[in-house]
Amino acid sequence: MNGFTDHGLDEGSFGESKGGLASFDAFPKTKKTYLTQGRNSSAWTIVLIVTCLYLTVSETLRWFTGTTTQTFSVEKGVAHDLQINLDIVVAMKCADLHINIQDAAGDRTLAGEMLRMDPTVWSQWGPGKSRGVHTLGVGPDGKEDGEHPGWEDMWDVHDQLGAARKKRKFPKTPRFRGPTDACRVFGSVEANKVQGDFHVTARGHGYMEFGEHLDHSAFNFSHQINELSFGPYYPSLLNPLDNTIATTPAHFYKFQYYLSIVPTIYTDDASILPLLASADPQAGILAQKKAEKSRHTVMTNQYAVTSQSHVVGENWVPGVFFKFDIEPITLTIAEEWGGFLALVVRLVNVVSGVLVAGGWCWQLYEWTLEVWGRRSGRGRGGSMGMLGGEKRMYE
C-alpha cells in the first residue's frame, strides 16, 4: 500500500507537518484536503461593507445632532409682567388710530403712547415689497398650509438658539415720497401676565373720548403684521403671525385673532434639565435665573392662533383685535447628547448585527441553491453519487 501501513494508519500524517511554535496553535485549522471551495461571495461582502459604512455615518451624525425631547410641566414661579412685541402696518393715518391693551384684571394700557408710530405708504408693503408675506394659513406659494410652518415645526433647538443670538432691534421704516396713507406701529410694551385684549381701533370709536369722531369713509383696517411675539424680543424667531397680511375693501370690518400662549424654554444645557423637572418651586426659580444668564437656553413664548374676521354694522366697533390667553404650563424643548462611549457601543452593535445578519442571509442563500439543485437533479432522473460519479437507477 505504498508505505501507508508504515505510518500506522495515522490520519494526521495526511496533513502538513508542523514544528516549533506552530505545534502550539490554540486554534486548530481544518485540513485543506477536507475543504471544498464555495461560491464567490465578494459582491455580498462589498454590500455588507457599504451597509456598515452607511449605518456608521448615520449613527455618528445622529449623535452629533442629539436627541430632541418635548416636555410639558406646570409653570413654576410667579411672573407678573409680560412683554408684548408688535410691528404692524395699518392702512390708516397714524393720527386716526387708537391702540389700547385691556386685561382681565381691568387694567388698561395706552399702548399708543409707548409704541412708536411712523407714517408710511401702504403700497410699500405687502407681497413683492416685504419678503415672505402671506395670508394666515396660506404659504408663500399661495397654497393652504404650504411652506408656512406650524407650531410643532418650530422645535429645532439649534435654530432657536442661533436666532436668539442675533440683533434685537426693530428695522427702520422704509423711506417714501409723497403723502402718507398708512401707519407703522412698532415697539415693545409691558402688560400684566393675564388674559387680555390688544385693540387697534379708529379714533373716537370704542372709547369715550373728547373731540370729533373720525369719518367712516377713512376706515380701512387692512393690515400687515411683521412681528407679534411675547416675552423677550427675538426678531429672528419665527411666530405664526409673523409676515401675515389681511386686506378688506369694507370700511366696517373686524379682524379677530385668538391666541393661546405657552411659555417655552429651548435649551441644550443638560445641567438645567433636573431643575426644570423638579417639583420644588425654588428649583424652578433657580432654573429661570440660570436660563436668563446662559447662552445655551432661550426663554420665550410660543402661541397658536386662529382668526375670525367679518363685516360688522355701523353700531359695532371695527378694528384689529388680538385676544390672548396664557396657558398655565411650560413647554421645555431640550436637546441632549449621549456619551462618546455610548456611541462606540452603538457602532459596535450596529456593525456586528449587520455582519451576523449578512452571514445568516448568505448561508440561507447557499442552502436554497443546494436544495434547488437537488430537486433539479431528481427531475433529470439522476443525482450525483460518491466521488462525483453519477448514480443511476436500474430496473
Protein Blocks (a to p, Z undefined) as FASTA:
>chain_A
ZZmmmnoopaklmmccdehjllmpcbdcddfklpccdddfklmmmmmmmmmmmmmmmmmm
mmmnopadddddddedjdfbdcdddddddfbdfklpccddddfkopacdfklmpccdddd
fklgcehjaghiacehiafkopahilbccfklmmcfklmmmmmmmccbdcdddddedjdf
bdcdeddddddddddddddddehihiacedjdddfklgccbdcdfbdcedjddfkbccfk
goiacddfbfbdcdddddddddddddfbfklmmmmmpmbfklmmmmmmmmmmpckbccdd
ddddddddddddfkbccdddddddddfbdcddddddddfklmmmmmmmmmmmmmmmmmmm
mmmmmmmmmmmmmmmmmmnopacdeehiacdddZZ
